[in-house]
Amino acid sequence: MKKRRLGATDLEVTPIGLGTWQFSNGTGLIGGFWRSLVEGESEAVVKAALESGINWFDTAEIYGKGNSERALAKALSAAGAKPGSFRIATKWWPLLRRASNIGKSIEERLSCLSPWPIDLYQIHQPFSLSSVPAQVDAMADLVAAGKIRAVGVSNFSARSMEVAHSALARRGIPLATNQVRISLVDRSVERNGLLEASRRLGVTLIAYSPLAQGLLSGRFHEEPESVAAVSTGRRVYGGIGDKTIRRTAALVGELGRVAAAHGVSRSQVALNWVINFWGEGVVAIPGASRPEQAKAAAGAMGFELESGELASLDRLSREAAASK
Ligand SMILES: NC(=O)c1ccc[n+]([C@@H]2O[C@H](COP(=O)([O-])OP(=O)(O)OC[C@H]3O[C@@H](n4cnc5c(N)ncnc54)[C@H](OP(=O)(O)O)[C@@H]3O)[C@@H](O)[C@H]2O)c1
């Protein structure tokens, strides 16, 4: 599948990238969502992603206080990745911090990711102590200093995204991306103005949790008892439970029917739908804790859904949302 540019930047990425929150090693505020990977697992996941054609990786400071960044950097080196052949997106954590922290903490981010550069630096959440213009101005300083290549935001509303876009434009820098939750069971971008604003401004939307944290693979529908093994954080955040399983049963059934017709899995159909339904302005970063999952994620770029299939998934996903 053709690469896509992130906003108006020169960064070209595959429509599917790899999310690496899963490399947090159980540490920090949200690291406990996922089981800790054992020695060599993150290396195997990254190697599988690269070998299957994925050319970019998303991480963040908050994912295990730098654990994910360090594991990603180490895995890229172990895989013999060639400089310039892949892209790294990471994020600054704004909670209880001012914009001045962006310039102060960049060396730590670069050190965690060493020897690899930061291609896209994102403001993780819209709740810093400083204004949006002050934050993106600090980001623009990093671009000018050659410490990062492009600027993105995450979890920003349409209004905050517009403010970030205009403030960066004053510095001659495009706002590349806004990373938000998007999947067949979360289509809020259609209602909250983000889809419309991102198209108008030329900002790429990066879909996080595109598998609804594994729900859309259908594995919890097949084995509802396996929900008990999932962390409480993930169950609450991802809404993984009996009610959601019932609500999404028809949708997951249709994912299975479409998957069988293409000789792929339900997860692959769910990802393919996200990167195609709204066109080239949406790319996705599924997470993986096993190499097979990274390979499957890349495989989601290898087939085409027919218009009738896109439409039936569209209808059932709306019905699942309506019965919430
Ligand atoms: N900006 C933000 O605020 C934000 C928020 C959330 C996530 N993110 C980013 O987005 C990435 C992805 O989101 P996410 O991790 O929340 O959710 P996700 O991608 O929807 O789900 C990932 C999980 O789904 C399961 N899975 C993946 N492939 C599978 C397959 N082929 N078959 C069955 N199960 C499969 C795995 O669960 P198991 O590990 O249990 O097998 C995997 O850990 C994160 O890694 C992170 O980089 C960003």
PDBQT file of the ligand as one rigid body, heavy atoms in Angstrom, charges set to zero:
ROOT
HETATM    1  N1  LIG A 401      -1.977   9.219  22.382  1.00  0.00    +0.000 N 
HETATM    2  C1  LIG A 401      -2.622   8.520  23.269  1.00  0.00    +0.000 C 
HETATM    3  O1  LIG A 401      -3.208   9.062  24.228  1.00  0.00    +0.000 OA
HETATM    4  C2  LIG A 401      -2.661   7.018  23.121  1.00  0.00    +0.000 A 
HETATM    5  C3  LIG A 401      -3.584   6.256  23.870  1.00  0.00    +0.000 A 
HETATM    6  C4  LIG A 401      -3.596   4.877  23.670  1.00  0.00    +0.000 A 
HETATM    7  C5  LIG A 401      -2.714   4.289  22.781  1.00  0.00    +0.000 A 
HETATM    8  N2  LIG A 401      -1.817   5.059  22.085  1.00  0.00    +0.000 N 
HETATM    9  C6  LIG A 401      -0.857   4.454  21.114  1.00  0.00    +0.000 C 
HETATM   10  O2  LIG A 401      -1.597   3.609  20.239  1.00  0.00    +0.000 OA
HETATM   11  C7  LIG A 401      -1.055   2.294  20.254  1.00  0.00    +0.000 C 
HETATM   12  C8  LIG A 401      -2.172   1.283  20.024  1.00  0.00    +0.000 C 
HETATM   13  O3  LIG A 401      -3.247   1.460  20.926  1.00  0.00    +0.000 OA
HETATM   14  P1  LIG A 401      -3.586   0.390  22.084  1.00  0.00    +0.000 P 
HETATM   15  O4  LIG A 401      -2.386  -0.362  22.409  1.00  0.00    +0.000 OA
HETATM   16  O5  LIG A 401      -4.280   1.149  23.150  1.00  0.00    +0.000 OA
HETATM   17  O6  LIG A 401      -4.715  -0.531  21.458  1.00  0.00    +0.000 OA
HETATM   18  P2  LIG A 401      -4.886  -1.492  20.181  1.00  0.00    +0.000 P 
HETATM   19  O7  LIG A 401      -3.839  -1.246  19.192  1.00  0.00    +0.000 OA
HETATM   20  O8  LIG A 401      -6.290  -1.303  19.799  1.00  0.00    +0.000 OA
HETATM   21  O9  LIG A 401      -4.734  -2.936  20.828  1.00  0.00    +0.000 OA
HETATM   22  C9  LIG A 401      -3.483  -3.527  21.039  1.00  0.00    +0.000 C 
HETATM   23  C10 LIG A 401      -3.662  -4.892  21.672  1.00  0.00    +0.000 C 
HETATM   24  O10 LIG A 401      -4.559  -5.673  20.889  1.00  0.00    +0.000 OA
HETATM   25  C11 LIG A 401      -4.160  -7.027  20.901  1.00  0.00    +0.000 C 
HETATM   26  N3  LIG A 401      -3.857  -7.444  19.520  1.00  0.00    +0.000 N 
HETATM   27  C12 LIG A 401      -3.057  -6.824  18.624  1.00  0.00    +0.000 A 
HETATM   28  N4  LIG A 401      -3.020  -7.498  17.468  1.00  0.00    +0.000 NA
HETATM   29  C13 LIG A 401      -3.801  -8.572  17.620  1.00  0.00    +0.000 A 
HETATM   30  C14 LIG A 401      -4.164  -9.649  16.777  1.00  0.00    +0.000 A 
HETATM   31  N5  LIG A 401      -3.702  -9.734  15.530  1.00  0.00    +0.000 N 
HETATM   32  N6  LIG A 401      -5.004 -10.602  17.272  1.00  0.00    +0.000 NA
HETATM   33  C15 LIG A 401      -5.475 -10.506  18.552  1.00  0.00    +0.000 A 
HETATM   34  N7  LIG A 401      -5.165  -9.509  19.406  1.00  0.00    +0.000 NA
HETATM   35  C16 LIG A 401      -4.343  -8.548  18.931  1.00  0.00    +0.000 A 
HETATM   36  C17 LIG A 401      -2.917  -7.120  21.776  1.00  0.00    +0.000 C 
HETATM   37  O11 LIG A 401      -3.330  -7.474  23.086  1.00  0.00    +0.000 OA
HETATM   38  P3  LIG A 401      -2.416  -8.446  24.003  1.00  0.00    +0.000 P 
HETATM   39  O12 LIG A 401      -1.145  -7.671  24.212  1.00  0.00    +0.000 OA
HETATM   40  O13 LIG A 401      -3.223  -8.646  25.223  1.00  0.00    +0.000 OA
HETATM   41  O14 LIG A 401      -2.212  -9.698  23.188  1.00  0.00    +0.000 OA
HETATM   42  C18 LIG A 401      -2.376  -5.712  21.705  1.00  0.00    +0.000 C 
HETATM   43  O15 LIG A 401      -1.562  -5.393  22.805  1.00  0.00    +0.000 OA
HETATM   44  C19 LIG A 401      -0.329   2.188  21.602  1.00  0.00    +0.000 C 
HETATM   45  O16 LIG A 401       0.668   1.190  21.608  1.00  0.00    +0.000 OA
HETATM   46  C20 LIG A 401       0.233   3.577  21.716  1.00  0.00    +0.000 C 
HETATM   47  O17 LIG A 401       1.419   3.701  20.955  1.00  0.00    +0.000 OA
HETATM   48  C21 LIG A 401      -1.796   6.413  22.239  1.00  0.00    +0.000 A 
ENDROOT
TORSDOF 0
